[in-house]
Amino acid sequence: QVQLVESGGGWVQPGGSLTLSCAASENIFNFNAMGWYRQAPGKEREMVATIDQGVITDYADFAKSRFTIFRADAANTLDLQMGSVKPADMAFYYCTARLDSSSYWGQGTPVTVSS
């Protein structure tokens, strides 16, 4: 069973930066795709950014030019670098990974944005 554990969430001021990390129990090179999603209170879960085959990235419009998704191969993690954070970015952030026909999710890490 693949396990994904997110970390790095916490409090950040508007305009600040935060990096989320997703540690996998399996070598991340084995995954077909990985990604970050988020869910704010009362809202549906939405895609933030994905990375396919380790190189092809896709971002939600709100994440473009502010967030960067990348694999930290030495640490075997999937990271999300968040910049110019806005109050609208406050949510639970979830890591996901696809291995063949199965998808896996982490438990999420909260991001709180306030001054």
Backbone hydrogen bonds, N-H to C=O, Kabsch-Sander energy under -0.5 kcal/mol:
donor,donor_aa,acceptor,acceptor_aa,energy
5,V,23,A,-2.4
7,S,21,S,-2.3
10,G,110,P,-0.9
12,V,112,T,-2.6
15,G,85,V,-3.5
16,G,13,Q,-2.5
18,L,82,M,-2.3
20,L,18,L,-0.5
20,L,80,L,-2.7
21,S,7,S,-2.7
22,C,78,L,-1.7
23,A,5,V,-2.9
23,A,21,S,-0.5
24,A,76,N,-1.3
25,S,3,Q,-2.0
30,N,27,N,-2.3
31,F,28,I,-1.0
32,N,98,R,-2.4
33,A,98,R,-1.2
34,M,51,I,-2.3
35,G,96,T,-2.4
36,W,49,A,-3.1
37,Y,94,Y,-2.9
38,R,46,E,-2.6
39,Q,92,F,-2.3
43,K,40,A,-2.3
46,E,38,R,-3.0
48,V,36,W,-2.8
49,A,36,W,-1.8
50,T,58,D,-2.4
51,I,34,M,-3.0
52,D,56,I,-3.4
53,Q,32,N,-2.9
55,V,52,D,-2.0
56,I,52,D,-2.5
57,T,55,V,-0.7
58,D,50,T,-2.1
60,A,48,V,-2.5
63,A,60,A,-1.5
64,K,60,A,-1.4
66,R,63,A,-1.9
67,F,63,A,-3.0
68,T,81,Q,-2.3
70,F,79,D,-2.2
72,A,70,F,-0.5
72,A,77,T,-2.9
73,D,71,R,-1.1
75,A,72,A,-0.6
76,N,72,A,-1.1
76,N,73,D,-0.5
77,T,72,A,-1.7
78,L,22,C,-2.1
79,D,70,F,-3.2
79,D,77,T,-0.5
80,L,20,L,-2.5
81,Q,68,T,-3.1
82,M,18,L,-3.4
82,M,80,L,-0.7
83,G,66,R,-1.4
84,S,15,G,-0.6
85,V,16,G,-2.3
89,D,86,K,-2.1
90,M,87,P,-1.7
91,A,111,V,-1.2
92,F,39,Q,-2.5
93,Y,109,T,-2.9
94,Y,37,Y,-3.2
96,T,35,G,-2.5
97,A,104,Y,-2.0
98,R,33,A,-3.0
99,L,97,A,-0.5
99,L,102,S,-2.9
102,S,99,L,-2.2
104,Y,97,A,-2.6
106,G,95,C,-2.2
107,Q,4,L,-0.5
109,T,93,Y,-2.1
111,V,91,A,-2.5
112,T,10,G,-3.0
114,S,12,V,-1.7
114,S,112,T,-0.6
